[in-house]
Each structure stands twice: as C-alpha cells, then as structure tokens.
C-alpha cells in the first residue's frame, strides 16, 4: 500500500495542529536558560551589575522594554513589523510630561489624551497595513514620522519634569520592587488572557499562524492583522506613561532607544519574524535578558558602539534560531555542491 509523506512543517504552519500542547516552548526554555546564565556570568565577571542598586535601577527600564516588546509581539505574530515604536513612546512621554505642566490635577487628562492618540495611531497603522495592504515597514515609518512631528509640536524638542504624582506611581516602589515591574506583570497578564484564552485571541493567533487557512475558514484576516497594530500602540501608550514617570526629566526623544531592543526581545523569545504563534512570557523574559546584558557590558566598561553591536548580535542569533530553517538551508547548500559525474 502506497503511503504519502506529510508536507514539511514551516514557521507559518508550526503550532496550528489541533490538540493540546504539553510542555514548555523552545523559545521560553532557551531564553530562560540564557537569562540565568547571564546573571551567573554577571555575578562572576562584573558583580557590580547585579548589586541591589544596579538591579533596582535596571528593572524599571526592563519593564518598559517588556511592555513595548509585548506590543511588538502582536504585530510580528501577524507577519508584520512596527517601526513606529520610537515615535509612539516619545509622543506618549511628551504628552504626559508637557501637557500637565507640573499640575497633578491635569495628569489624568494628559494620560487620556495620550490614550486617544495611541488609538488613532493604531487604527491608522492597521488601516494602512491591514486594509490597504501597504508594506508594514513603509506604513509604520510614515506613522512614526507623524508622531515625531507631534513630539516637536508639543515640546519643541525640550524636556520637562514629570509631575510628582506620576513619579510616585510609575517611578516609585512597593515592597522594595519598582512599580514599573508590577505594571509590566499586569500588562503581561492581561495580554496573555486576551490572546490565549478568549475566542478572538485564538482566532488572532490562527490568522498569524496560517493566513490562508484562516481565510478559508472564514476569518477576517485583514481585520485581525490591523488589530495587531492597534494592540501594539496600546502597549506603547502604557510603556510611554510608565517611562515618563520613571525619569525625572525625560527627553523629547526618549523612545529612540526601544526600536531594536523591542524587536530583539520578540525574536529571542521565540516568535518568528515570518509570523505565527508567539510566547508572551518568553518575550518578557527576553526583555529582562537584554536589559541585564546591557547592564553587564556597561559594567565591563565597553563603549556604546560595542553595546549596540551586542544588541544587534542578539537579534541576529534570534533570527537564526527561530526565523531561518537552518536544516533546509544546509541541505540546499550541500545539494548545490554535489556535481553529477559526467557519463
């Protein structure tokens, strides 16, 4: 009896088979082991990078990166990428620090204004990519430029001190732990529940894992792709508000430092740049890994250029592990080297 060979599994179809999953994802396991190893290396080679003061200074920024990376995960799950991260976070920071003008009574209005801007930006990105089918790089770069125009229009490029209330809420501590960590955990919990446990979230993941099959099943593929960009902007809103409270006097371009790390955290967490299911917890752990990695190389006394190269290398390793089918690539290279003998 003839047998058929099943089609090879790809990054776009991996994880969409029916039936429960058992065990820990490869991405979560890998990044957790790498993070533990990094902290051990930090303690042995640069103990100042894991001192109490260093950790309390690093964790709030790791939390902001984790929140932004969770938003980026939603977009990358749909096979896209969001390059409006710098403009979005910068604009959120500028709104919550400049609009209140130091008045705690005006803080809530500024936070809600920032939320409205985030929703508009998310809908714009979603419309351009999901409905008009524009290249996500082009579309989100355009939105990023518009948001930086807003940054300059509001701030003129000048920093301003945050309000005392925002500093105590976002930049304070509870039980000896920076409040930013609690914000990140709350965002992680809410995002995980929405994506993993709700019917809409499961359909969202199904669209990202296999758009063709989702379309054949009657799902609104374009709508779910656009929803990823809206969800991302909501995460950038939270990240910007928290960052505005962590820093006493943030600059007008505070979001510039979060584009490459946000993508790197997503990829190191095991989400392929080709799209598909993602592990949100792994993304958050990867954000902690990248933040401690920067702390570690800073304690070693290396230059800023070297730190940037380290971040780029981490991103390249993540792409190699989760977005490139290495075995197929090696097989193709070997087949090209085989020259048939002349007869």
C-alpha positions, 0 to 999 in steps of 0.5 A: 500500500502506497503511503504519502509523506506529510508536507514539511512543517514551516514557521507559518504552519508550526503550532496550528495542529489541533490538540493540546500542547504539553510542555514548555516552548523552545523559545521560553526554555532557551531564553530562560536558560540564557537569562540565568546564565547571564546573571551567573556570568554577571555575578562572576565577571562584573558583580557590580551589575547585579548589586541591589542598586544596579538591579533596582535601577535596571528593572524599571527600564526592563519593564518598559522594554517588556511592555513595548516588546509585548506590543511588538509581539502582536504585530510580528505574530501577524507577519508584520513589523512596527517601526513606529515604536520610537515615535509612539513612546516619545509622543506618549512621554511628551504628552504626559510630561508637557501637557500637565505642566507640573499640575497633578490635577491635569495628569489624568487628562494628559494620560487620556489624551495620550490614550486617544492618540495611541488609538488613532495611531493604531487604527491608522497603522492597521488601516494602512497595513491591514486594509490597504495592504501597504508594506508594514515597514513603509506604513509604520515609518510614515506613522512614526514620522507623524508622531515625531512631528507631534513630539516637536509640536508639543515640546519643541524638542525640550524636556520637562519634569514629570509631575510628582504624582506620576513619579510616585506611581510609575517611578516609585516602589512597593515592597522594595520592587519598582512599580514599573515591574508590577505594571509590566506583570499586569500588562503581561497578564492581561495580554496573555488572557486576551490572546490565549484564552478568549475566542478572538485571541485564538482566532488572532493567533490562527490568522498569524499562524496560517493566513490562508487557512484562516481565510478559508475558514472564514476569518477576517484576516485583514481585520485581525492583522490591523488589530495587531497594530492597534494592540501594539500602540496600546502597549506603547501608550502604557510603556510611554506613561510608565517611562515618563514617570520613571525619569525625572526629566525625560527627553523629547526623544526618549523612545529612540532607544526601544526600536531594536531592543523591542524587536530583539526581545520578540525574536529571542523569545521565540516568535518568528519574524515570518509570523505565527504563534508567539510566547508572551512570557518568553518575550518578557523574559527576553526583555529582562535578558537584554536589559541585564546584558546591557547592564553587564557590558556597561559594567565591563566598561565597553563603549556604546558602539560595542553595546549596540553591536551586542544588541544587534548580535542578539537579534541576529542569533534570534533570527537564526534560531527561530526565523531561518530553517537552518536544516533546509538551508544546509541541505540546499547548500550541500545539494548545490555542491554535489556535481553529477559525474559526467557519463 
